[in-house]
Amino acid sequence: MAGSEENVRKIVLGIDGSEHCERALEWYVKNLSNKKTDKLFIIHAQEPPTIPAAPYPYGYAYYEEWQHLLQKSDKHAKELLESFGAKCNHHELKFKLYKEESNRPGEVICKLAKDEGADIILIGSRGVGTLRRTFLGSVSDYCVHHTHIPVVVIPPQDSHESNSHVKCVTLIVERGTSSFCPRPNVKVNMSAEASECTARKILIAVDGSEHGYMEKIHSAGDSVIVLHAFEIPSLPYSSGPFVFAYYEEWSEMVNGLREQAKEMMLGYEERCKEKKLHYEMILIAGKPAGNVICSEAKTQKVDLVITGCRGLSKARRTILGSVSDYVVHHSGLPVCVVPPPLKKHDQ
């Protein structure tokens, strides 16, 4: 049955009353929702007001003020959830509302997603600066690195223009075989129970790992760009008679990486043909890889970028960064980050 539990796609949306969360819901309705299969879980992590420490007999006065602030916070949370509930009713979405007192919204969102067996987490990003993210973190960063399901991050409205300076160096560009891609913004006829979404242009950045597109994100009418961006090793500096020997070794290494990449892309192409997707295959050798992906996404004017996450440790991410982190914070586009599959001992 179409409405059976196993066919339900569960999506968790974290909200905090900001315009970023409203924009995330709007993006979901226009680009991802399917009324036939989707159930939306909307969670608000309400941070309770703190009560100051004070000696007797002044403590009671502070307690009364704290009670007032708590009631005010509860009222705000209730109004916020009711507002999102009204929006969901307007769009005829299936949904549930949740509220939990916590000053760690990332943990609350990930816990609900795990408890409900969610398929996707949807987050509106505030677009904070690099330095602030490094020290304070962000809800979207926490969810990306602490869950085992895809996380879709919706950027601030003006971030695409502010990140238009992204630059990269490309050495090899191969645009392989492609099937017919429909014009963007063409309406796709879906069943009456499903939402009428505009045809989407999606860039999937692949590296050999799973991306979860067909299982979680696919919609009829999608135009898919499969991109593999790999970095070419630097040519060792040398002089005299050793230059040619180093160049030959470097050239063989580059050709080897290129052939491996082309073989991998053939595998993805076969899967696109098997699923009867409208697709284009692009292989780019350049660096850094994150910049290459952002640059191509901007050039292609895509609606969504899908990229994998290798699950680096927090210390290694802080020092080295990651491609997925870079794309989330510099593409200026909605990005779906797909984590590595659960290991047996984590299940």
Phi, psi and chi 1 to 4 in degrees:
 res  aa     phi    psi   chi1   chi2   chi3   chi4
   1 MET       -  145.3  -67.3  176.2   61.7      -
   2 ALA   -65.4  -29.9      -      -      -      -
   3 GLY   -97.3    9.0      -      -      -      -
   4 SER   -66.1  157.0   61.5      -      -      -
   5 GLU   -59.1  -36.0 -174.0   68.8   21.2      -
   6 GLU   -70.0  -19.1   57.7  -92.3   21.3      -
   7 ASN   -97.0    2.2  -68.3  -34.1      -      -
   8 VAL   -81.9  129.9  173.5      -      -      -
   9 ARG   -98.1  116.6 -176.0  175.3   65.1  168.8
  10 LYS   -98.6  127.9  -60.9  177.8  179.5  179.6
  11 ILE  -126.6  127.9  -62.4  167.6      -      -
  12 VAL  -100.3  126.3  171.5      -      -      -
  13 LEU  -115.5  119.3  169.5   63.4      -      -
  14 GLY   -89.2  132.6      -      -      -      -
  15 ILE  -128.0  153.8   63.3  171.4      -      -
  16 ASP  -141.9   11.0   61.1    1.8      -      -
  17 GLY    90.8   -2.3      -      -      -      -
  18 SER   -87.6  166.1   67.5      -      -      -
  19 GLU   -67.0  -21.8   62.6  178.9   19.8      -
  20 HIS   -64.1  -38.7  -47.3  -70.6      -      -
  21 CYS   -71.7  -38.2  -58.4      -      -      -
  22 GLU   -63.3  -39.0  -67.5 -175.7    7.3      -
  23 ARG   -66.0  -36.0 -169.9  175.3   59.2 -103.7
  24 ALA   -63.7  -41.6      -      -      -      -
  25 LEU   -65.2  -42.6  178.6   61.5      -      -
  26 GLU   -60.9  -42.2  -69.2  171.9    4.0      -
  27 TRP   -64.0  -41.1 -176.4   89.6      -      -
  28 TYR   -59.1  -46.1  164.2   75.9      -      -
  29 VAL   -62.7  -41.1  170.6      -      -      -
  30 LYS   -82.3  -27.0  -67.1  178.2 -178.8  177.6
  31 ASN  -122.4  -16.2  -64.0  -82.7      -      -
  32 LEU  -131.8  -26.2 -169.3   61.7      -      -
  33 SER   -68.1  147.3   69.1      -      -      -
  34 ASN  -139.1  106.7 -172.6  -40.7      -      -
  35 LYS   -63.6  -21.8  -64.0  176.2 -174.8  177.1
  36 LYS   -74.8  -34.0 -173.8  176.6  179.7 -179.6
  37 THR  -118.1  -19.5   62.4      -      -      -
  38 ASP   -86.4  145.7  -75.4    5.2      -      -
  39 LYS  -133.4  124.5 -172.5  170.2 -175.8  179.9
  40 LEU  -100.0  129.0 -163.7   59.4      -      -
  41 PHE  -110.5  110.8  -63.3   83.7      -      -
  42 ILE  -102.3  121.6  -59.4  176.4      -      -
  43 ILE  -121.9  133.6  176.2   75.2      -      -
  44 HIS  -118.6  120.9  171.8   55.2      -      -
  45 ALA   -91.4  105.0      -      -      -      -
  46 GLN   -87.7  118.2  175.8 -170.9   -6.0      -
  47 GLU   -82.9  113.7 -176.4  172.7   -5.9      -
  48 PRO   -69.3  144.0   25.6  -32.5      -      -
  49 PRO   -67.1  147.2   24.4  -33.1      -      -
  50 THR   -87.3  148.7   56.1      -      -      -
  51 ILE  -103.1  123.0 -178.2  169.4      -      -
  52 PRO   -69.4  146.6   24.4  -32.1      -      -
  53 ALA   -78.1  131.6      -      -      -      -
  54 ALA  -147.7  143.3      -      -      -      -
  55 PRO   -73.5  157.0   28.0  -34.6      -      -
  56 TYR   -62.0  138.9 -179.7   83.1      -      -
  57 PRO  -100.2   15.6   36.7  -35.1      -      -
  58 TYR   -81.4  -14.3  -53.5  104.5      -      -
  59 GLY   -60.1  -36.7      -      -      -      -
  60 TYR   -65.0  -38.9 -174.5   73.8      -      -
  61 ALA   -62.0  -41.9      -      -      -      -
  62 TYR   -64.3  -37.6  -78.6  122.6      -      -
  63 TYR   -63.7  -41.7  177.5   75.5      -      -
  64 GLU   -62.4  -40.2  -78.2 -170.6  -33.8      -
  65 GLU   -65.8  -40.7 -177.6 -179.6   -8.3      -
  66 TRP   -62.9  -40.8  176.2   79.8      -      -
  67 GLN   -60.6  -40.5  -75.4  -82.5   39.4      -
  68 HIS   -63.5  -45.1  173.3   70.8      -      -
  69 LEU   -64.4  -37.7  -69.0  174.1      -      -
  70 LEU   -64.2  -43.3 -174.8   60.2      -      -
  71 GLN   -63.7  -39.7  -69.7  173.0    2.1      -
  72 LYS   -64.5  -40.6 -173.7  177.6  179.1 -179.9
  73 SER   -65.8  -41.4  177.6      -      -      -
  74 ASP   -62.7  -42.1  -75.8  -21.7      -      -
  75 LYS   -63.3  -42.6 -178.7 -179.1  178.2 -177.5
  76 HIS   -62.7  -43.4  171.2   72.6      -      -
  77 ALA   -63.2  -41.8      -      -      -      -
  78 LYS   -63.4  -45.1 -177.1 -179.8  177.8 -178.6
  79 GLU   -64.2  -38.2  -68.4  173.9  -11.3      -
  80 LEU   -62.8  -48.2  175.0   63.6      -      -
  81 LEU   -65.8  -39.8  -71.2  168.6      -      -
  82 GLU   -63.2  -36.5  -72.8  177.0  -11.8      -
  83 SER   -63.6  -44.8  170.8      -      -      -
  84 PHE   -70.4  -32.8  -88.3   83.6      -      -
  85 GLY   -63.1  -40.6      -      -      -      -
  86 ALA   -64.2  -39.7      -      -      -      -
  87 LYS   -63.5  -42.2  -70.2 -178.3  173.8   68.3
  88 CYS   -64.4  -41.5  -69.8      -      -      -
  89 ASN   -62.7  -38.7  -77.5  -35.7      -      -
  90 HIS   -60.8  -38.8  174.0   72.7      -      -
  91 HIS   -91.4    5.5  -66.7  -68.0      -      -
  92 GLU    58.1   46.1  -60.0  178.6  -14.8      -
  93 LEU   -96.9  149.7  -55.7  175.5      -      -
  94 LYS   -86.5  130.0  -60.8  170.4 -172.3  169.7
  95 PHE  -154.6  162.6   67.2   96.0      -      -
  96 LYS  -136.3  145.0  -72.0 -177.5   71.7  174.3
  97 LEU  -108.9  138.7  -56.8  174.0      -      -
  98 TYR  -133.1  147.3  -66.8   83.7      -      -
  99 LYS  -137.2  135.8 -176.6 -165.9   78.6  168.7
 100 GLU  -141.3  135.1 -175.9  165.7  -27.8      -
 101 GLU   -79.3  115.9  -68.8 -170.9    1.4      -
 102 SER  -168.8  147.8  173.8      -      -      -
 103 ASN  -101.3   16.5   58.9   -2.4      -      -
 104 ARG  -127.3   78.4  -63.1 -176.4  176.4 -178.4
 105 PRO   -61.2  -34.8   19.6  -31.3      -      -
 106 GLY   -58.9  -44.8      -      -      -      -
 107 GLU   -64.9  -40.1  -69.8 -176.5    8.0      -
 108 VAL   -62.6  -45.1  169.5      -      -      -
 109 ILE   -63.8  -46.2  -66.7  168.8      -      -
 110 CYS   -65.3  -37.6  -70.7      -      -      -
 111 LYS   -65.5  -44.4 -176.5  178.2 -176.1  -58.8
 112 LEU   -63.0  -41.9  176.8   64.0      -      -
 113 ALA   -60.3  -40.8      -      -      -      -
 114 LYS   -69.0  -45.0 -177.1  178.4  179.5 -179.3
 115 ASP   -63.6  -37.1  -68.1  -15.3      -      -
 116 GLU   -91.1   -3.8  -66.6  -68.1  -15.0      -
 117 GLY    64.8   43.4      -      -      -      -
 118 ALA   -68.2  157.2      -      -      -      -
 119 ASP   -99.7  -30.0  -59.9  -69.7      -      -
 120 ILE  -145.7  143.9  -61.5  171.8      -      -
 121 ILE  -110.2  135.6  -68.9  175.1      -      -
 122 LEU  -118.7  126.5 -176.2   62.2      -      -
 123 ILE  -132.8  138.1  -63.2  -73.1      -      -
 124 GLY   -93.6  123.0      -      -      -      -
 125 SER   -88.2  142.5  171.7      -      -      -
 126 ARG   -84.2  -14.8  -66.7  178.0  175.6  -88.1
 127 GLY    69.5   40.5      -      -      -      -
 128 VAL   -70.7  159.8  -63.3      -      -      -
 129 GLY   -69.2  164.8      -      -      -      -
 130 THR   -60.4  -44.7  -56.0      -      -      -
 131 LEU   -63.4  -43.2 -173.9   63.5      -      -
 132 ARG   -66.6  -39.2 -172.0  178.2  175.6 -167.5
 133 ARG   -62.9  -38.4  -74.1 -160.5  -48.6  -89.3
 134 THR   -62.2  -42.0  -59.5      -      -      -
 135 PHE   -90.4  -39.3  -72.7   97.7      -      -
 136 LEU  -101.2  -21.6  -59.0  179.9      -      -
 137 GLY    74.0 -175.4      -      -      -      -
 138 SER  -150.7  160.6   72.7      -      -      -
 139 VAL   -62.0  -43.9  176.9      -      -      -
 140 SER   -63.3  -42.0   58.3      -      -      -
 141 ASP   -61.5  -42.3  -75.8  -19.1      -      -
 142 TYR   -62.2  -46.8 -176.6   92.5      -      -
 143 CYS   -64.0  -41.4  -68.4      -      -      -
 144 VAL   -58.7  -38.8  163.8      -      -      -
 145 HIS  -101.7    3.7  -63.3  -67.5      -      -
 146 HIS  -130.2   17.7  -69.3   82.3      -      -
 147 THR  -134.3  164.6 -172.5      -      -      -
 148 HIS  -115.9   24.7  -67.4  -78.8      -      -
 149 ILE  -125.7  160.0   60.7  174.3      -      -
 150 PRO   -58.8  141.3  -25.4   34.5      -      -
 151 VAL  -120.5  121.0  178.2      -      -      -
 152 VAL   -98.4  121.1  179.4      -      -      -
 153 VAL  -109.1  121.5 -178.3      -      -      -
 154 ILE   -98.8  121.2  -49.2  -58.8      -      -
 155 PRO   -79.4  168.6   32.9  -36.1      -      -
 156 PRO   -59.2  155.3  -23.5   32.8      -      -
 157 GLN   -60.8  -36.5 -163.6  165.1   13.3      -
 158 ASP   -98.7   11.7   58.8  -10.1      -      -
 159 SER   -74.1  -24.3   61.6      -      -      -
 160 HIS   -64.7  -41.0 -173.1   68.4      -      -
 161 GLU   -70.2  -39.2  -71.1   76.7   10.8      -
 162 SER   -70.4  -20.3   63.6      -      -      -
 163 ASN  -105.7   20.9  -71.8  -43.4      -      -
 164 SER   -73.8   -4.5   59.7      -      -      -
 165 HIS   -86.9   -1.3   63.9  -79.6      -      -
 166 VAL   -57.1  127.8  171.1      -      -      -
 167 LYS  -127.5  154.8  -64.7 -179.1 -179.9  179.7
 168 CYS  -151.7  166.5   59.2      -      -      -
 169 VAL  -112.5  119.6  177.0      -      -      -
 170 THR  -112.5  134.1   57.1      -      -      -
 171 LEU  -107.7  -36.8  -55.9  177.5      -      -
 172 ILE  -133.1  128.5  -58.5  171.8      -      -
 173 VAL  -128.0  121.2  179.2      -      -      -
 174 GLU  -124.8  118.6  -64.8 -171.8   18.5      -
 175 ARG  -103.6  105.2  -61.3 -178.0 -176.3  -87.2
 176 GLY   -80.8 -161.5      -      -      -      -
 177 THR   -62.6  150.2   54.5      -      -      -
 178 SER  -145.3  154.2   61.1      -      -      -
 179 SER  -101.2  171.6   69.2      -      -      -
 180 PHE   -59.8  129.2  169.1   73.4      -      -
 181 CYS  -107.4  126.2  -66.6      -      -      -
 182 PRO   -67.0  155.1   25.6  -33.8      -      -
 183 ARG   -62.4  139.7  -70.6 -179.9  -66.3  114.7
 184 PRO   -63.7  154.7   22.0  -31.7      -      -
 185 ASN    67.2   20.1  -60.9  -36.3      -      -
 186 VAL   -84.9  130.0  174.9      -      -      -
 187 LYS   -66.8  138.1  -69.0  -69.2 -177.2  179.1
 188 VAL  -107.6  124.1  179.6      -      -      -
 189 ASN   -77.2  117.3  -67.2  -37.8      -      -
 190 MET  -120.0  174.0  -56.8  175.6   70.4      -
 191 SER   -63.1  159.8   66.5      -      -      -
 192 ALA   -62.0  -26.1      -      -      -      -
 193 GLU   -78.8  -18.4  -63.9  176.9  -19.8      -
 194 ALA   -99.7  158.3      -      -      -      -
 195 SER   -75.6  154.6   62.1      -      -      -
 196 GLU   -93.3   95.3 -169.7  179.0   85.7      -
 197 CYS   -91.1  150.2  -63.7      -      -      -
 198 THR   -73.6  150.8   54.4      -      -      -
 199 ALA   -61.4  135.0      -      -      -      -
 200 ARG  -108.8  149.5  -54.0  173.4  -56.9  179.2
 201 LYS  -108.7  116.4 -163.0  171.8 -172.8 -179.2
 202 ILE  -120.1  129.8  -62.7  177.2      -      -
 203 LEU  -101.2  122.5 -173.7  148.2      -      -
 204 ILE  -108.7  111.2  -54.7  176.4      -      -
 205 ALA   -85.1  115.9      -      -      -      -
 206 VAL  -112.5  151.6  -61.7      -      -      -
 207 ASP  -142.4   16.6   61.4   -0.5      -      -
 208 GLY   103.7  -15.9      -      -      -      -
 209 SER   -91.3  171.4   58.8      -      -      -
 210 GLU   -75.5  146.3  -69.9  -59.4  -43.7      -
 211 HIS  -117.5  -11.5   49.1   71.5      -      -
 212 GLY    70.2   13.5      -      -      -      -
 213 TYR   -63.0  -52.3  165.5   72.1      -      -
 214 MET   -63.8  -38.0  -74.1  -55.4  -57.9      -
 215 GLU   -76.0  -34.0  -63.2   79.4    7.5      -
 216 LYS  -117.2  -31.5  -50.4  -68.4 -175.2 -177.2
 217 ILE  -114.8  -26.7  -51.2  -66.4      -      -
 218 HIS   -54.6  139.2  171.3   69.4      -      -
 219 SER  -140.3  147.5  177.9      -      -      -
 220 ALA   -58.4  136.0      -      -      -      -
 221 GLY    94.2   -2.5      -      -      -      -
 222 ASP   -63.7  142.6  -78.5   -5.2      -      -
 223 SER  -108.7  117.3  173.0      -      -      -
 224 VAL  -109.7  130.7  175.7      -      -      -
 225 ILE  -110.0  116.9  -61.0  169.2      -      -
 226 VAL   -97.2  115.1 -178.4      -      -      -
 227 LEU  -118.9  131.2  167.3   68.5      -      -
 228 HIS  -120.1  119.2  176.9   53.0      -      -
 229 ALA  -112.8  116.3      -      -      -      -
 230 PHE  -123.1  146.8   69.4   97.1      -      -
 231 GLU   -90.7  132.9  -62.9 -171.4   15.1      -
 232 ILE   -85.3  133.5  -69.2  179.5      -      -
 233 PRO   -63.3  149.2   21.6  -32.5      -      -
 234 SER   -68.3  145.3  -58.6      -      -      -
 235 LEU   -78.9  121.3  177.0   64.6      -      -
 236 PRO   -58.4  138.7  -19.8   31.0      -      -
 237 TYR   -76.5  133.4  174.9   77.8      -      -
 238 SER  -157.6  171.4 -177.6      -      -      -
 239 SER  -143.1  169.0   59.2      -      -      -
 240 GLY    71.8 -148.9      -      -      -      -
 241 PRO   -70.7  -10.9   26.8  -35.9      -      -
 242 PHE   -83.5  -13.7  -56.8  103.6      -      -
 243 VAL   -58.1  -49.4  173.0      -      -      -
 244 PHE   -64.4  -39.9 -172.2   71.8      -      -
 245 ALA   -63.4  -43.4      -      -      -      -
 246 TYR   -63.7  -39.7  -82.2  130.1      -      -
 247 TYR   -65.8  -41.9  177.3   77.9      -      -
 248 GLU   -60.8  -44.5  -82.9 -166.1  -29.7      -
 249 GLU   -63.4  -43.4 -176.9  179.5  -11.0      -
 250 TRP   -63.6  -42.9  176.6   83.0      -      -
 251 SER   -62.3  -41.7 -177.9      -      -      -
 252 GLU   -63.5  -39.7  -71.8  179.0    5.7      -
 253 MET   -63.9  -44.1 -172.5 -177.9  -57.1      -
 254 VAL   -63.8  -45.0  169.2      -      -      -
 255 ASN   -62.8  -37.6  -72.8  -26.8      -      -
 256 GLY   -63.7  -45.5      -      -      -      -
 257 LEU   -62.4  -38.3  -70.1  171.5      -      -
 258 ARG   -65.9  -43.9 -174.9  176.3  177.4  179.9
 259 GLU   -65.8  -39.2  -70.2  -55.7  -46.1      -
 260 GLN   -61.8  -42.2  -71.6  177.2   17.8      -
 261 ALA   -64.5  -42.2      -      -      -      -
 262 LYS   -65.5  -38.2  -70.5  173.1   72.1  173.2
 263 GLU   -65.1  -40.9 -175.6  177.5  -11.0      -
 264 MET   -63.3  -41.9 -179.2 -169.4   70.5      -
 265 MET   -64.6  -33.8  -67.2  -64.8  -80.8      -
 266 LEU   -61.5  -37.6  -74.0  173.8      -      -
 267 GLY   -63.2  -43.1      -      -      -      -
 268 TYR   -66.6  -35.7  -77.7  111.3      -      -
 269 GLU   -65.0  -40.0 -176.2  175.2    0.0      -
 270 GLU   -61.6  -39.3  -73.1  -58.8  -43.6      -
 271 ARG   -66.8  -37.1  -68.2  165.9   67.8  176.9
 272 CYS   -63.6  -42.4  -72.0      -      -      -
 273 LYS   -65.3  -41.3  -70.3  178.6  178.8  177.2
 274 GLU   -61.9  -38.4 -180.0 -175.2  -16.5      -
 275 LYS   -87.7   -0.6  -58.8  -64.4 -176.4 -179.5
 276 LYS    57.8   49.0  -62.2 -179.9 -179.5  179.4
 277 LEU   -90.3  154.4  -59.3  178.1      -      -
 278 HIS   -84.6  115.0  -59.9  -72.3      -      -
 279 TYR  -142.0  163.0   70.0   90.9      -      -
 280 GLU  -141.2  136.8  179.4 -178.8    2.4      -
 281 MET  -104.2  128.7  -47.1  -61.5  -67.7      -
 282 ILE  -131.4  128.5  -58.7  177.2      -      -
 283 LEU  -118.6  121.5  175.1   63.4      -      -
 284 ILE  -127.7  127.5  -61.5  179.5      -      -
 285 ALA  -102.4  115.4      -      -      -      -
 286 GLY  -169.0 -176.8      -      -      -      -
 287 LYS  -156.1  154.2   60.2 -178.5 -178.9 -179.5
 288 PRO   -71.1  157.4  -14.4   29.7      -      -
 289 ALA   -61.4  -41.0      -      -      -      -
 290 GLY   -60.6  -40.9      -      -      -      -
 291 ASN   -64.7  -40.0  -61.7   50.5      -      -
 292 VAL   -60.1  -45.3  172.1      -      -      -
 293 ILE   -63.7  -46.4  -65.4  168.7      -      -
 294 CYS   -61.8  -42.6  -68.5      -      -      -
 295 SER   -63.9  -44.6  176.8      -      -      -
 296 GLU   -67.8  -38.6 -168.7   65.4   23.1      -
 297 ALA   -61.9  -40.1      -      -      -      -
 298 LYS   -67.5  -44.4  179.9 -170.2  172.9 -172.0
 299 THR   -61.5  -41.8  -59.5      -      -      -
 300 GLN   -80.9  -10.3  -64.4  -75.2  -10.8      -
 301 LYS    54.1   54.1  -62.6 -179.9  179.6  178.7
 302 VAL   -81.1  161.9  -58.4      -      -      -
 303 ASP   -94.1  -22.8  -58.6  -61.8      -      -
 304 LEU  -154.7  138.6  174.9   66.3      -      -
 305 VAL  -110.0  131.6  178.8      -      -      -
 306 ILE  -114.3  126.8  -59.6  177.9      -      -
 307 THR  -140.0  153.6  179.0      -      -      -
 308 GLY   -86.1  165.8      -      -      -      -
 309 CYS  -129.9  126.3  173.5      -      -      -
 310 ARG   -83.5   -4.0  -66.6 -173.2  175.9  -86.0
 311 GLY    71.6   43.8      -      -      -      -
 312 LEU   -66.8  155.1  -60.1  176.8      -      -
 313 SER   -68.6  160.5   66.6      -      -      -
 314 LYS   -60.5  -42.0 -174.6  174.6 -178.8  179.8
 315 ALA   -64.4  -42.0      -      -      -      -
 316 ARG   -69.4  -37.2 -169.2  177.6  175.8 -164.1
 317 ARG   -63.6  -40.1  -74.5 -160.6  -48.7  -89.0
 318 THR   -63.7  -40.4  -58.2      -      -      -
 319 ILE   -82.4  -46.4  -62.2  170.8      -      -
 320 LEU   -98.5  -23.2  -58.2  178.0      -      -
 321 GLY    73.5 -173.7      -      -      -      -
 322 SER  -151.7  158.3   74.5      -      -      -
 323 VAL   -62.3  -44.5  173.4      -      -      -
 324 SER   -62.8  -41.9   60.1      -      -      -
 325 ASP   -60.1  -43.1  -76.1  -17.0      -      -
 326 TYR   -63.0  -45.9 -173.5   91.3      -      -
 327 VAL   -64.0  -41.3  174.1      -      -      -
 328 VAL   -59.1  -42.6  164.6      -      -      -
 329 HIS   -96.7   -5.0  -64.2  -64.6      -      -
 330 HIS  -128.7   -9.3  -67.1   84.9      -      -
 331 SER   -77.8  -28.9   67.8      -      -      -
 332 GLY    70.9   17.1      -      -      -      -
 333 LEU  -127.6  158.2  -65.3  163.8      -      -
 334 PRO   -58.8  131.9  -25.9   36.0      -      -
 335 VAL  -128.0  131.8  177.9      -      -      -
 336 CYS  -105.4  117.4  175.3      -      -      -
 337 VAL  -101.0  122.4 -179.2      -      -      -
 338 VAL  -104.2  116.9 -178.0      -      -      -
 339 PRO   -75.5  165.3   30.6  -34.9      -      -
 340 PRO   -65.0  153.1   23.6  -32.4      -      -
 341 PRO   -63.7  154.3   22.4  -32.1      -      -
 342 LEU   -61.2  136.4  -87.8  173.2      -      -
 343 LYS   -79.8  158.2  -63.4  177.2 -178.6  178.9
 344 LYS   -56.7  -40.3  -72.0 -175.6  177.5 -179.4
 345 HIS   -75.2  -11.5   59.6   77.3      -      -
 346 ASP   -92.3  -14.7  -67.6  -31.0      -      -
 347 GLN   -79.2      -  -66.2  178.6  -17.8      -
